Amino acid sequence: MKLALAQLNYHVGDFESNKNKIISHIKKAKQNGADLVVFSELCVCGYPARDFLEFDEFISQCEASAKAIAAVCTDIACIIGLPTPNHNLEGKDLNNSAYFIENGQVKAIVNKALLPNYDIFDEYRYFEPSTEFGCIDFKGHKIALTICEDLWNTIENPLYITRPMDILIKEQPDVMINIAASPFAYNHDEERIAILGDNAIRYNLPLFYVNHVGAQTEIIFDGGSLVFDNSGKLVDELPYFEETLTYYELAKDGAITLQQPSTAKNVRETDIEQIHQALILGIRDYFYKSGFKSAILGLSGGIDSAVVCALAAEALGAENVMAVLLPSKFSSDHSLKDAEDLVKNLGCKHEVVAIKNITEAIETALHPQFNNLPFNIAEENIQSRSRAIVLMAMCNKFGYILLNTSNKSEAAVGYGTLYGDMCGGISVIGDVYKTQVFELARHINRNKEIIPENSIIKPPSAELRPGQKDTDSLPEYDILDRILFEYIENRCSSAEIIKMGFDEATVKRVIRLTNLAEHKRYQTPPILRVSPKAFGMGRRMPIVGKYLS
């Protein structure tokens, strides 16, 4: 049997585009002699569809697309994913399903059994878990078809009380196929390979796994589809962050022959290399899938805005990026020069709009209310919000989308101005710690200097008062980020973190700041997710909770 894996970029709710993409790849696979072409989980509608799934018309359009796909699927078979109605009165109204289509007909329907309900996943909100399992006969092969999480219930830490393959193996299948929507995190590729390889070993079967690629708002899918032989050896690893269609010959004895050179990696990419690729894809898809073309951002001369500007130029083209320099009376000359040097290196558009007159006008208007009280955070934040007014006005006038440039360290402890530098359409580095931002800058400069060296080496500062430095308000970033990582990613308590050797007062202060800033994070843009625990839909904390505060 010649089998093809179609690793593609879908668009949630764009049925025409998704359908046409699937059909074109069926035709291409057929021309290349494939017997079966496999697409990913919920490919017909895109993933995650969220509350679109509550609209009957949405489900009907999924079925209409499936019928159109089936009509062209002759002399070849395909596997597609889509939501389908649950015809049982009991339980949720939908199933997360896979159609096995052969000769224009749906030959078999497989429903997902293990529905993830952790981190960014919320599948039990919509779907009923399957309790019935059966293999599919095709071309002399017996296929055990599963959907994503159905293979992730490991023995070491089982999340569910069933394991679908334990039931399917009783029918003596000779190959496993798993269709998935597995989001990117910088540590996820190795975890994915280990778990799927373990399945191949456990059931002594070859495994074909196909994943989404592309970004859906904040969630990024990295592709990296996989093929294992029955010993758990990685036979092929499809490219990351790009679409591809690959072919394999599967013998009756389970032997796999590649129809093209293997892309399996000898050396894994570093976390920063993966984060860089993910952010480029995240920016590009956010703009293209939303129908936007041009980005704008405030360029301060600091490392955060410099990194975001460089990423945007790479993702969208420098000609589609507007960098606005917004100096205040506290801005240093070197900051303005660093920003100008970056713009020159990138070739993007730029404007200079001084905010001194704007802030002074606001302060003058508020003079009776402020009643000669000393300069404090109120005046500092007026500067930040004045910049936001300028940037949003340019968005409204010219159709730009504002890129937020806050990093994860700042977002964690609330070191930012609500309705000021925390505003934007999408947060590019809101899941990247400050120490990682420095690494990202070095990676961007790996071949030549794009981000000015001075932006990288100078002490970080918001420049909202004379001589201000971030460390006036925060611990050094190498300490802060390690504490935040243990608290956010590893969910450690203050007591546990203190036992690791961190200063007690610093730990308690950082955790308190993080919890107090929850109300700010509720009002910030969606954040491109690159870590295993990002702010946003994957981390749900009460705003008024007292625990750990």
N, C-alpha and C positions, 0 to 999 in steps of 0.2 A: 504494500500500500504506500503510495506517495502522498505525503501529508505536508500541508503548508500552514505556517503560523503567520497570521496577519496582525502585526503590532501597530496600531493606528491611533491617531489623535481625533477624538470625537468632540462634539459640541452639545452640551446639555440642551435638549429641547429642539434642536435643529434637525428635524426628522428628514427633511429633503437631503441635506448635506450628508448626514450619517448613512442614510439609505444608499445614496449614490456612491459613496465611498466604499461601502460594503459590496455593492453590486460590481463596481469596477474591479475590485480585488478578487471577487469570485471569477470574473471573466478572465482576468490575468492568470490566476492560478490554473484555470481550466486550460488555457492556451499552453501553459507550461507542463501540462500532463498530470496535474495533481488529482488525486481521488477525493481528498477531503481538505477543506480549508477551515481553519479555526479562528474565530474572532473572540473578543474578550467579553467579560461580564457586563451586562446591561449596555452593550455597544449600540443598540438600536436607539436608545434615548439619551445616552451619556450618563456619567456617574460623577457625583451624586445628584440625583434629580430632586431630592428633598421633597418639599410639599407640592411640587408639580404632580407627584404621585397621587395626590388626593383628588385630582381632577379626572373625571370619567373620560373626557375627551382626550386627555393625554394618553391614557391607557389604550383607548381606541386607535389613536394614531400609531402607537407602537405596533398594534396588531396589523394595521393596514400596511405599515412598512414591512413587517415580517412576510405578509402575503406577496408583496411586490418582490421581495428578495427571493422568496421560494419560487416564484414564477420563472426566474432566470437561472435557478439552480438545477439544471438538467445535465445529465452525464457527469455530474460531480456532486459531492455532498458538502454541506457546511454546518458549522455550529455557531449560533448567534445567541446573545444574551438579551433578555427583555423582561419587563414586569408583566405578569399575566394575572387575570382575575382568579381568586380562590373561590371555587364553586361550592365549597362546603360552607354551610351556614355558620359553623363555629370557627372562631379564630379571626385573624386579620383578613382584610379584603383582597390582599394581593400575595402572589408568590414572586420571589426572585428566581427567574427561570432561565433555562437553556433549551433552545430548540435544536434538535438534530434533523436537518432537512436533507432529503434525498429525492431526486427526480421530481422536483416541484411540490413535494408533500412533506409535511411535518411528520417524520417517522417516529420520533420519541420526544418527550418533554421531561426534563430533569429539573427538580426544584431544589433550591439551596436549603440545607438543613441547619447549618450553624450560622446564626445571624449575629454579627459583632455589634456590641452595644457599649463600646469603650472609646475613649479618646475622641476622634472625629467621627466615629461611626455611630449611626443611629438607626440600624436596619430593622430592629424589632418594632420601631414606631410604625412601619408600613407593612412588613412582610410576615407571613405565617411560616414557621419552620417546617420543612418536609419531614415526614416519618416513614416514607416509602422509598425504597431504593432498588434499582435494577440496572443491569448492564445493557449495552446496545451492540447488536451484531451488525458488522459491516465489512464486506470484502474479506471474509474469512477471519476477521479479528473480532474479539469481544472487548468492547471499550467500557471502562469504568469512568464515566464522566461526572466530575464534581465541579463545584463553584467556589473559588477563592478560599474562604475560611474553613470549608469542609475538610481541608488538609492541614489546618493549623492547630488542631487540638492535640498538642504534644503531650506525651506521658509525663514529662517533668513538671508541668504546671497546667493540667487540663482545665479549660474554662467551661467545658460543656460535658454533659453526661453521656453523650453518644459520640461515635466516630464512624461516619458513613462508610469509609473504606473497610472497616471491620465487617460490615454487612455485605458490601459489594464483592469482597475477595472470595466469599463463599461460592460465587458463581464462576469462579476461576477465570477472571478476565486476563488478557495478555498485554494490555496497555492501559495506562491512566492518562486522562486528559483533564486539565484543570484550567478553567477560564476565570480571570481575576480582574479586580480593580484594586490594585495594591499601591497606596500612595507612597511618595518619596519621603524618606528622612535619611540624613547622611549616614546612618548606621544600619539602614534597613536592607541593603543589598546582601550583605553577608548573612544576616539573620534569615532572609528569604532563601538563600542557597542552602543553608544548613537545614532548615525545616523541610524543604522540598526534597533535598537529597536523602534525608532520613526516611521520608515516605517511600522513596524508591527502594531503599534498603529493607525497610520494614515489610513491604509487600512483595519484594523481589520482582518488581515490574518496571519497565521503562515509563518515564513520565514526560509528557509534553505540557508546558505551562505557558499561557499567553496573557500578557498584562497590557493595560492601557498605557499610552504615552500622551503627554500634554497636560495643560493646567486648566482647572475649573475654578476660577476666582482664586482663593487662597490655597487650594489643594493642588499639588503638582504630582503627576504620575510620570515615573522615570522609564517605563518600559522594562528593559532588562529581562525579557522573556527567556525561559530556560528549557533545556532538554537534558534529561538524565537517562543513563542506561539502567538496567535492573540491579546493578551493583552499587548504585548511588553515585557513579562517576559523572561529573559534569561534561556532557558531550558538546553542548553549545550554549552560549550566553549572548543573546541578541543585543544590539547596540542600545546604549542608554540615551534618553532624551531625543530620540528620532524615530520616525516611522520606518518600518521595514517589512518585507514579505520574504520569508525564507522557506526552503524546501528540504524534506528529509524522506528517505526511503526506510520504511519499517518492515523488516522481514517477519515471517510468522514466528520465528524463534526469538523475537524481541531485539534482534540486532538492528542498529540504527546506522544508516549511511548518510552522511551529509552531502547535499547537492551543491554546496558552495563551501568555500573555506570557513572554518570555525572562527567565530568572533570571541570565543571564551578567553578570558583575560588571564595572563600569567601574573601580572602585577595589578593589584586593585588601586583605583584612584584614591587620592587622599580625600579627607572630608572637605577640605576647602575647594579642591577641584570639582567635587560633586556639587557643593553648594553654589559655586559659580555657574555651572551649567544649569542648575535648577532655577536660579534666579533669572537668568536670561530667558529661559522658556516661560517662566511665570509672568514676567513683564510682557513678553511678546504676545502670549495667548490672552492675557487680560485685555490688552488693547485690541487685538484683532477680533476676538470673539465678542467684544463689547461694541465693536464698530467705531473705535477711536483710532486716531493715527498719531497725534502729536502729544508729547509730554512736556510738562513744565515743572521746575523745581527751584527752590531757593538755594543758591550756591554761596556758601559762607567762606570758603577757603579752608574749612575743616575737613577731616577725613571722612566723616559720614556722608555728607552731601557730595563729596568728590567721588566716593565709591559708587553711590547711587547714580550720579551723572554718567560715569563711565559705563556702568551696567546698562543704563537706558540707551546710551549711544550705540552700544554693541547690539542690543536687542531690537531697537527700532530704526537705527540709522541716525547718525549725528545730525542730519538735516531735519529730523523730526523731534529734536530735543531743544527746548528753550531753557537756558540757565539764566536766572535773574539774580544779579548781585544786589544786595539790599543793605548797604552799609549804614550804620548808625554813628552817633558821635563817639561810641565806645569801640567801634571796629578799628582794628590795627591796620596799618599800611600793608604789612606783610600778608594779612588775610585777603585783602583785595587783590594783591599781586598773585597770590597762590591760586585764587579763583580764576583770574585772567589767564594764567599760565595753563591751567587745566583746559579751559575753553579753547585756547590756541592749540593744545595737543590733540584735542578731540575733534575740533572743527565744527562744533555745534554752535547754534545761534545763542546770542546772549544780549541782555540789556542791563543797564545799571540804573537803579531807582533808589536814591537816598531816602531814608525814612525819617531823618531828623525833623523836617518840618511837620510831618504827619504826627509824630509822637509829641512834639511840642504843642501842636494844636489840641490834641486830646488832653494833655496835662493842663493846658490853660483852661480848657472847658471845665475840667474837674477841679480847678483850683479852689473854688468855694467849698466844695465837698471835702477835699483833702485837708483844707484848713491848716496849711503849713506843716503838716506832719512830715517827718523825715522820709527821705528816699528809701524805698524797700522793694519787696517783691512785686508790688502793684505796678511801679514804674518799669521794672524789668519786664514784666509780662505785657505791658502796653507795647513795648518794642516788638516782641514776638508776634503779638496779635496784629500789629500794624503791617508786618511782613505778610501775614496771612491774608489781610485785606487786599494788598497789592496783588498777590499771586492769584487769589480767587477772582479778582476783578479781571485779570488778564485771561483766566480760564473762561469766564463768561463772555468776554469780548471776542476771543479768538478760537474758542473751542478746544483749548488744552485740557488735559487731565493732570491734576497735581499729584506728583509723587511725594509721598511722605518719606522723610530721611531719618527718622528716629531708630536707634538700634535697640536690641532686646534688653540690654543693661539699663538704659534710660527708661524704657517702657516698664520694666519691672519695678523700679523704685520711684516712678513718677517724676523723674527728672526731665520735665518737659512742660510746655504751656498748653493747657486745654484750649482749643479754638485758636491756637497759635501754631507753633511748630509741630503739633500733634495732628493737624488736619491733613486731608489729602484723599485721593480716590483709592489708592492702594499703598500699603506700607511695604516697601521693598526689603529692608533689612531689619524689620521688627522682630525677626526670629533669629537674628545673628548677634551674638554677644560682642561687646566692644573689642575684646581681645581677638575675636574672630574677624572683626572688621579690619584690623591691622593686617592679619594674615591674608585677607581677601585683597587688600590694597597691594601687598607684595606680589600676590599671584597675578593680579591685573598688570603689574609692572614687570612680569617675568621675562619679557623679551625686549622691552624698551620702557623708558620712563613716560608713563601716561599721567599718573597722579603725581604731582610735584612732591619731591622728597620732603620738602618742608611741611606739607600737609600731613605727612606720616609721622615725622619725628617731633613736631612741636607739641607742647602740653595741650590736651583738649580743653576748650573753653567755649562757653556760650556767648561770651563777650557782651553781656548785658549790664555790666558795671566795670569800673576801672580795675584792671589787673585780675579779673576773675579767672579762676581755673576750676575745672570739674571737681578736682580733689579738695576744694574748699568745702564742698557739700557732701562728697562721697569718699569712700575708701578708694585706694588705688585699684584700678580696674582688674589687675590680675588676681587680687584678693576678692573683690566684689563678685567677679564672674564665677569664681570657684564656689563661693557661698550660694550664689543664685542657682548654679547648676545642681548642687546637692538638694536645694529646696524645691526647685521647679521640676527638673527632669527626674531626680531620684526620690522626690517626695519625702525627704528626711526632715525630722523635727529639729528645732533649735538645739535640743539636748544632744541629739546625734551628731549634729554638725560641730558643736563645741568639742565633743569628744575626739573629733578628727584633728584638733589642734588649733582651731580658729579662736580668736579673741571673743570672749563671751559677750561683751558689750557690743562689739561690731556685729556679731551674728544676730543678736536680738534686734538691733537697730535696722539691719538690712531686711529682716523678715517683717518687721513692723511696717517699714516703708513700702514693702511689696504689697502687703495686705491693704494698707491705707490707699494705695493707688488704684485699687480695683475699679473704682468709679470712673477713673480716667480711661482705663483700657476698654470699658464698655462703650465709650464714645469715640473710639479711634477707628481708622480705616481697617478693612480686612488685611491680614498680615500673611505674606507668602510663607507657607510652612516648609521649613527645611530640617527641623529637628524632631525628635520623638515626642516632644511636649512643647507645643507652641501656644502662645496666647491666642485667644479666640475660641472657636467652637470646640477645640480639643482640651481646653482647661476651663472648667466651669466652677467659679468660686462665688460665694455670696458677697455682695457689696458691704452689707452691714454685719457680717459675721464677726464674732469676737475671738474664736479659736485661733491661736498662734499670733494674735495681734499684740 
